[in-house]
Amino acid sequence: MDRNKLHLFVKATRSVYGPVDESSEQDAAEWTPPDKPGAGGYRGRYLWTDAFGVVNFITLFKETGSHKFLSLAKRLVQTVHDVLGRTRDGSSRLTGATEDHPLNGGLRIGKDSATGPDGDGQYHHYLTLWMFALNRLSLAAGDPAYNELAIELAQAIHPHFLLRRPSGCLRMVWKISMDMEDVLVPSEGHLDAATGYVVYRLLQHTAQIQSGGQATVLKREIDEYSEIMHREGKLTPSGDTLDLGMGLWMCHFFKGEGWADGLGEKALQMGHRLLGEDSSLMRRDASRRLAFREFGACLGIQCFGPDEYLRRRIEAVVGFWEKHLRDHTDEDLRPISQVMYAAAVIPGAWSSGYLGE
């Protein structure tokens, strides 16, 4: 354990969730995540940021051996389900959900506005990230209930994001309404199908381990994601640093499979261009860069496996933002930037094999 990295990791976590490192075991078991500033978004909850928060707490649990961080992860999960799993006024669960099955209605993004081009709704790539967080918590805590919740969410959202045309051809959509009844953005996220394929396979694998059998849960959904992701031109690296990184992150779980190795190697080459010291992005002033997107690239490259050049470039990018993050990050983006900074410093539970699976 690198104590300096751990110090930076904890400092970033404190900036979003408060002085949790100082809490006792009892405090952690009764903790309520702050709503101001919290993770940003609606009532302090933003699904992407809190997914990173959960996984980062698991990293702290493994790095320190303190069970209080596992308790904090559980409390954050419960709060997200109680806020983003309900209507915006908090009066009821989302359509289709019940107290016994809280994720049957999906989870809201947590946008401040209810409507409009950047209004609330449900994003596929946020939901799959939350499933991953639940899966990691299930493994870390040795509790199948969290993976079962992730599977519940996976099954609930799938038919609303994957639609079959009259021709019989499958397509995906990027954003749906809070009640999952309407398509809000009909275009397809660049790697949404591949990410769904990876995360659903992880959920299936964990179900097999925890049940001691050959679980076939999510087989149909996995087959449908596979159908879309293997179409010509789908498995290509992105020139966007966040997309590039998250693509590498998902590929690293299945290194050794042709599709993952092929996409991963192309993405690493793109990483050389994007993060190279002579790239146009790296020459920009901090005010013209987005920290959290670059942290996504750093996380993904580390998970997949950087060469020595990329290792040095990751250190340079993280070091750059250690000097500029506070002064050159919009207040609304600070929570997401801080949790992703922590993951870039210590990938931890984001990495395959870290939890012994």
KALIN-V722090 format. One record per backbone hydrogen bond with DSSP energy under -0.5 kcal/mol. CO is the residue of the C=O (numbers start at 1). NH is the residue of the N-H. E is the energy in kcal/mol with one decimal. If there is no record, write none. Layout:
BEGIN
co=(CO	CO)
nh=(NH	NH)
e=(E	E)
END
This chain:
BEGIN
co=(1	2	3	4	5	6	7	8	9	10	11	12	13	13	14	18	19	20	24	25	26	27	28	31	37	41	42	44	45	46	47	48	49	50	51	52	53	54	55	56	57	58	59	60	61	65	66	67	68	69	70	71	72	73	74	75	76	77	78	79	80	80	83	84	85	87	92	94	101	101	103	109	110	113	116	121	122	123	124	125	126	127	128	129	130	131	132	133	134	135	136	137	138	138	142	143	143	144	145	146	147	148	149	150	151	152	153	154	155	157	157	158	158	161	161	163	163	165	169	171	174	175	175	176	177	182	182	185	185	187	189	191	192	193	194	195	196	197	198	199	200	201	202	203	204	205	206	207	208	208	213	216	218	219	220	221	222	223	224	225	226	228	231	234	240	241	242	243	244	245	246	247	248	250	251	252	254	257	258	259	260	261	262	263	264	265	266	267	268	269	270	271	272	276	279	281	285	286	289	290	290	291	292	293	294	295	296	297	298	299	300	301	307	308	309	310	311	312	313	314	315	316	317	318	319	320	320	321	324	330	330	331	333	334	335	336	337	338	339	340	341	342	347	348	351	353)
nh=(3	6	7	8	9	10	11	12	13	14	15	16	16	17	18	20	22	23	28	29	30	30	31	33	40	44	45	39	42	50	51	52	53	54	55	56	57	58	59	60	61	62	63	64	65	67	69	71	72	73	74	75	76	77	78	79	80	81	82	83	84	85	86	108	94	90	87	97	98	104	106	47	42	120	119	109	176	127	128	129	130	131	132	133	134	135	136	137	138	139	140	141	142	143	144	146	147	148	149	150	151	152	153	154	155	156	157	158	159	160	161	161	162	163	173	165	171	168	165	163	124	184	185	122	180	177	184	174	175	174	192	195	196	197	198	199	200	201	202	203	204	205	206	207	208	209	210	211	212	213	215	219	222	223	224	225	226	227	228	229	230	231	234	236	244	245	246	247	248	249	250	251	252	253	254	255	257	261	262	263	264	265	266	267	268	269	270	271	272	273	274	275	276	279	283	284	288	289	291	293	294	295	296	297	298	299	300	301	302	303	304	305	311	312	313	314	315	316	317	318	319	320	321	322	323	323	324	325	328	333	334	334	337	338	339	340	341	342	343	344	345	346	350	351	354	356)
e=(-0.8	-2.4	-2.2	-2.2	-2.6	-2.6	-2.4	-2.2	-2.0	-2.7	-1.5	-0.6	-1.0	-2.8	-2.2	-2.7	-1.5	-1.2	-2.6	-1.8	-0.9	-0.8	-0.9	-0.5	-1.4	-1.2	-2.0	-2.4	-0.8	-2.8	-1.9	-1.8	-2.1	-2.5	-2.0	-2.8	-2.1	-1.7	-2.0	-2.3	-2.2	-2.2	-2.7	-2.3	-2.0	-0.6	-1.2	-2.0	-2.2	-1.8	-2.0	-2.3	-2.3	-2.2	-2.3	-2.2	-2.4	-2.3	-1.8	-1.8	-2.3	-0.8	-1.0	-2.9	-2.1	-2.0	-2.5	-2.5	-1.6	-1.5	-1.6	-2.6	-2.2	-1.9	-2.0	-2.2	-2.2	-1.9	-2.4	-0.9	-2.0	-2.2	-2.0	-2.0	-2.4	-2.4	-2.6	-2.1	-2.3	-2.0	-2.8	-2.6	-1.0	-1.5	-0.5	-1.3	-0.6	-2.4	-1.9	-1.9	-2.3	-2.2	-2.4	-2.6	-2.7	-1.9	-2.2	-1.5	-0.6	-1.7	-1.1	-0.9	-2.3	-0.6	-1.8	-0.6	-2.6	-2.3	-3.3	-2.7	-1.3	-2.4	-2.0	-2.5	-1.8	-2.6	-0.5	-1.9	-1.5	-1.0	-1.0	-2.7	-2.5	-2.4	-2.3	-2.8	-2.5	-1.6	-2.1	-2.4	-2.4	-2.7	-2.5	-2.2	-2.0	-2.2	-2.9	-1.8	-1.3	-0.9	-1.0	-1.7	-2.6	-2.4	-2.0	-2.2	-2.4	-2.0	-1.6	-2.9	-1.7	-1.6	-2.1	-1.7	-2.9	-2.4	-2.8	-2.1	-2.1	-2.6	-2.1	-2.0	-1.8	-0.9	-1.7	-0.9	-2.1	-2.6	-2.6	-2.2	-2.6	-2.5	-1.7	-2.4	-2.3	-1.7	-1.9	-2.4	-1.8	-1.3	-2.7	-2.7	-0.8	-2.2	-1.2	-1.3	-2.1	-1.7	-0.6	-0.5	-1.5	-2.4	-1.6	-1.4	-2.2	-2.7	-2.4	-2.5	-1.9	-2.2	-2.4	-2.6	-2.3	-2.0	-2.2	-2.6	-1.9	-1.9	-2.6	-2.8	-2.3	-2.4	-2.0	-1.6	-0.9	-0.8	-1.0	-2.6	-2.2	-1.4	-0.8	-0.9	-2.2	-2.7	-2.3	-1.7	-2.0	-2.3	-1.6	-1.7	-2.0	-2.5	-2.7	-2.3	-1.5	-1.4)
END
